[in-house]
């Protein structure tokens, strides 16, 4: 039993360290062409004033932070309470829905980023 508990502790610790180290790895991979050159005119999009994000960007930031996870959680809870199918089928359907929502999330995020709305 001690070995099992120590393995679980190691797994939780390694997952925590990986999650903490993600931002440094992500920010290290920022496209260098997006950084302003030392010489020459500044980019025209932020020439004067404060940058104001588009309404699509604001809506997407709110949706990806609050709306999508809450809607997914409420849907899973209702499905587990109302469905009369077996537990195995409930788990498989739930995993499928989570994967579909994650794929949809990444596709929408990619579209918004490619349209320079973010």
C-alpha angles and dihedrals in degrees: 000000000000090000091052093050092048091051091051090050091051092049093049091047093050092048090050092050091048092051092048092050095050097086094054091050093046095047090047089061096056113137108261091211089066091063114090117253119247092237132039134039120326118250113282096230094068099028097121134018132351121325111252116200119227120256090250090057093050093048092047093050091052093044096049092046102044117359102052097048094042093048091048092049094048091047093051092048093050091046092052093048099043103035118097095198125108123282091248092056091045091054093047093049091047092051090048092051092048091051091048092050091048092051091047090049093053093045092052091045091051091050093049092048093047091051088053091238093131 
